[in-house]
């Protein structure tokens, strides 16, 4: 019997599996076993894993394709370790991963599991341009982390080491979910009362590959709703305690966001109109603040909403204008100026195949001064804020009339168009 079992489910991971296995072999902790579950791969995954069968602590399980949850459960049934780590076939672990996490469980028998920070890498094992810090992702990191997990998953599966008895009592992963199985498992064992400890060291390498990590956002939302519904019924007391914490957390976050967004709006205005704002007689018109006085033209209700969004780490107040719709403003000036804004579609529709392209237009004084069409569903490069600044000439027919319009060339489903804090800036003539 080994002290620690490393279970590696692998489906068509011939490209990375050798690196994954080698990272386990390189562990400073030696009392461990390696179990690879070849989940019906059609590439060389099985033959690569078979090269290690001469090792006394290595076991290869070949099975028909049944999904990652079934593969993990099968690997667990074949394991003997007191402590368990699940390591996906394209990820790796730091040489001291097992040594450091197992010592924490040895020294703290009341803990059900322990986890660490993770490090994002690309296909060549180089650091990913996207940084992630588990220790900054949540307010509560150790003890009972049910409330933290209720906000969503925030650590990689191989960042965790779990006691065998905890997995046995929980019954393993739920294959029927087909996604978010690991998130559901951590939430379930936390709701059951298991305590944890967070080690703030990057001992797990998580490989970010867009083609293998992408999910159907709509399907994921359905699964998440199912998970939370079932677990709230199974653990009503734990759900109530977490909900109480989340209410307090939401209030704190809301107050912080309001302050942050106000500061960012002011900063963005200064950055976008540096030259103009250096003059004392500069004026600004914030369309977000004046949206209630604008005239909305739409075929159905629910086309306009005001809110705040964080997209690609850029936070701002936003005007939601679902097509087809127009929002017309009467400005307090006829002078020339600059109109600064950004557009995108809500991230919730980026991977929703029902959605598609959306066209954004701006009309200034009955002229069409701007148009752009974006399609983040089919063009990932569009999954960002698109920033623009327009020079608006003076109006000789009275104060400016600025109209924001959104259109859809096809279906109108899930065209969630966002305008980021538009601002018009002008300078009074002396």
N, C-alpha and C positions, 0 to 999 in steps of 0.2 A: 504493500500500500504506500502510495506517495502522499506527501504532505499537501501538495498543490497540484491541481489538474488544470491544464490549459486546453480549452476546447475550441477548435478552429473549424467552423462551418465554412465550406468553400463551394461556390458554384461558378464555374468558368473563371477561375482566378489563376490560371497558369502564368499569367504575366507577372503576378506579384507574390504568389504563394511561397516561393523559395525564400524571399526576403522575410516574409512573415514567420516562417518556421525557424529561420536562422536567428531571428531576434529572440526567440524563446530559447534556442540552444545556447545563446550568448548570455543567459541570465547568470548573475553571480550566485543566486540561490539554486542549489543542485537537486534538492529532493522534490522533483516534479515529474509529471508525465505529460506527454503531448498527444492529443487525440485530434486527428483530422477527419472530418466527416465530408466526404465527397458527395455532394447532393445532386447526383445525376448529371454531372458536367459533360458537355459535348466537346471540350477542348482537352488539353493535356494535363488538367488538374490532377487526375487520378495517377497518371504515370509519374508526375513530379513528386507527389506525396509518397509514392511507392519506393522511391529512392532511399527513404529514411527508415524503412521497415527493419533494417538490420540493427537499429538502436533498441536497446532493451526497454527504454521508457517511452517508446513511440508506438502508436496504434492507428491504423487506417481503417475507416469504416466506409464502404461503398454502398450507396443506396440510390433508389430512383428519386427523381426530383420531387421533393415534398415541401420545399420552402425552408427559409432560414430558421423559423421557430421550431419546426420538427427536427431539423438537423441539430440544433442546440440541445433539444430535449434528448435526442438519441445519444449524442455525445456525453451528456450528463449521466444517462443510464449506464453507459459503458465505463464511466470514470470511477476512481477510488479515492480521490483527494478529499481532505478535510476542508480545504478552501478551493474555490472555483473561480476561474477567470474565463470569460467568453471573448475570443479574439477573432474578428472577421478576417477573411482570407486575403484582404488587401491592405490591412493595417499592420503596425509593428509596435513593440513595446521597448522601453528603455532597459538597458541591462540590469538596473537595480529595481525595476518595477516590482517583481515578486518578492524580493528580499525586504523592501521597505513596507509594502502593504501587508505582507504576512506577519511582520513583527508587530504592527499595530493591532491586528486581530489577536495575536498571542498575548499581548500585554493588556488587552481590554476585552475580556470574555463577554461583557454585556453588549458588545456591538454585533449587529447582524451583518453588516457589510462596511467596507471602507472604499473611498474613491479618491482620485487625484486629479490634477489639472491635465489638459491634453494640449498637444502641439500639432498644428495643421501643416501637412506636407503635400507636395505635388507628386506627379507620377514618377519623378526622378529622385524622390526623397529630399528635395530641396524645400526650404521653408515656403509655405504658401503666402501670397501677398495679403491674404485675409488673416488677421490675428484674432485669437480667441482666448479669453481668460475666464476659466470657470469660477475662480475666486471673486470675480467682479460681477458675475452674472446674477447672483441672488444675495439677499440680505441674510438669510439663514442657510448655513452650509453644513453644519454638524448637528447632531442630536436627531430629532424627528424632522425630516425635511419634506413632509407632506405638503405644507403650504407652498414651499419653493417649487415642488414638482407640479402643483396645480397650475402654475404659471406656464408650464411646458417643460420639455426636456432640455437639459443644459450641459450634459456631459456625455462622453462617448462610452459605449458599452464596455470596452476593454480598459477603461479607466477604473473599473470597479473590480474588487475582489469580495466574494460573498461566501459565507459559511455554508457548508453542504446542507445542514439541517434546515436552514432558512429556505433553500430552494425546494427541499423535500416537502416541507410544510405548506409552501405556496402552490406546489404542483407544477412548477416549471412555467414555460412560456405558453401563450394561447395561440395555436396555429390558425384558428379560425379568423383572427383579426387581419392577417395578410399584410399589415403595416403597423408601425408603432408598437410592435410586440415588446421591445425592450423598455420603452417608456411605460407601457402599462404594467410591466413586471415591477419596475422600481417603485412606481406609485402604489401598487398593490401591497408590496412587502412593507412599505413605509406606513401605509394606512393600518396595517396589521400590528403596528407598534414597534417595528424594528428600528433600532438606533444606528446612526452612522457617524463616521468621522471623515472630514475632508482634509487631505494632505495637499498643501499648496506647493506642489512640485510637478513639473511637466514630465510625467513618466509614460504617457501614452501618445503615440503618433497616429494621428487621424488623417487618412488620405482623402483629400477633397477632389473628387472626379465628377464633373457635372453630368457626364453621361450615365454614371452608375448611381448617382445620388438623387437624381430628379424624381419628383413624385407628382401625382395628380393632386393638385391642391384641394379640389372639391372632394375627392375621395378621402383624403387625409382628414378633412374637417368632419366628414361623416363618421369615420372611425374614432376620432377624438371624442365626438359627442357620445358615441356608444360606450367608450371606455369610462368617461366621467359619469354617465348615467348608471351603468352597472356597479361601479365601485361605490358611488354615493349610496346606493341601496344596500350594498353589502356592509359598508362601514359608515353608517349615518353620523355617529358621534365624531369620528375623525374628520368627516366632511364638514361638519358644523364648526369644529375648531379651526380648520383651515380657512373656511369662508369668513370667519370673524377676523382672522389675521389679514386676509386679502382685502377686506373692506378698509381696514386701517392703512394697509399698504397702498391701496388705490387712492385714498384721500391724500396721502403724502406725495404720491407720484403726480397726481393731478395738480397739486399746488406747485410742485417743483417744475412741472411742464409749463404751466402758465407763465412762471417767471422766466424759464429758459427760452420759451418761444418769443416772449416780448424782447428779451435781450438779443436773440438771434435776428429778429426782424429789424431791430435798430442797427445791428452790426451789418446785416446784409444791405440795408439801404445805404449805409456809409460806404461800403465796399463798392457797390454798383454805381454810385453817383459821386465818387470821390471828388472829381473836379467841380461838379456842380455844387455839392454841399459845402465846399470851402467858402462859398459866398454867403453872407449873412442874410440875404433876402430870398433864399431858396424856400420853396413851398413843396409839400408832398400831399398826395391824395392816396390814401390806403383803401383799395377796393374792398378788402375783407371787412374792414370796419364799417363800410357804408353799404354793405350788401343788402341790408333790410330796406334801404330806400331805393334800390335799383328796381327796374321793371323786368320781370321774368316772363318770357314767352316760351311756353312748352305745351305739348299735346296732352300731357297727363301730369298729375301731382307727383311729388316726391323727386323732382328733378334737381332741386337745389338743396344743398346742405353745407354747413360750415363746420370745420373740425381741425384737427391737428394730426399730422402723420410724420413718421420717421421712415425715410426711404433711403437705402444705401448710406446710412449714418448721417443723413441730412434731415434735420427736423424743421418743420415750418407749419404755420397756419395755412389751411387750404380751403379753396372753394370747390366743392363737388358739384359738377354740372353734367348730369347724365343726358346723353343725346337722345333725340334732337331737342336742343334747347338754346335759347338766347338770353343773355343777361345784359341789359342796357343801363348805362350810367350817364348821368348828366354831371359834368365836372364844373367846378366853380371858377374855371378860367378858359380863355380862348387862346392863350399864349402857347408858343411852341415849347416842347419839353421832351422828356424821355419816359418811355413806358417799359418797365422792367418786370419780368415774370418768368415762370418756368412751368412746364406741363409734363404730365405723365399719366399713366393709368394705375389704378390701385393695385398693389402687389398681390392681392387676393385673386386677381384674374389673370396673372401672368402665366400660370400653368393650367388655366381652365380652357379646355379645347372648345367649349361652347362660345367663348369670347373671340375677339378678333381685333381688327384695326379700328382706330378712332381718329377723326379729323378735328383739329383745333383751328379756329379762325378768330381774327380780330378785325372789327370794322371801326374805323375812326372817321367820324363825320360823313357817314354814308359811303366811305371808300373801304374796300377790302385791303387792308395793309399787311395782313399776315395770314399764312395758312401752312399747316404741317400735319402730316399723317404719320402716326406711329402704330406699331403692331408688336407689343412685347410678347404676345403669345407665340408668334412664329419667328420673331427676330429678337433673340436675347439681348442684343446690343441696345435695344430700346428700353430695357428694364432699368431706368434711371430717370433723374430729372433732366429735362432738356431746357436749357437756360437761354433766354433771348432778351435783347434790348432794342426797342424800336424808337426811331426819331419821329416824333409827331409834329408836323408843321402847324403853324397857327391857323385857327379857324376864323374865317371872315364872315361867318353867318351866326355868330353868337357863341356861347360856351361849347366846349367839346362834348360830343356824344361818343362814348366808347362802348362798343358791344363785344362781349365774349360769347362765342358760339361753339357748340360741339355738334358734330354730325357723325353718322355711321353709314358707310357705303352698303352695308348688308344688314344682317340681323342686329337688333338693338340689345340683345341679351348681354349682360355683364360688360358693358362698355363704361366702366366706372372712371370717368374723366376727372382729373384733378388739375386745378390751377394753383400754383404756389404763390401766395401773398403778393399779388400784383400791386405795383406802386407807380404812380405818375408823378414826375418831378418837373417843376418849372421855376424859372427865375423871373421875378417882377422887373419890368423895365423902369429905369429911372428917368 
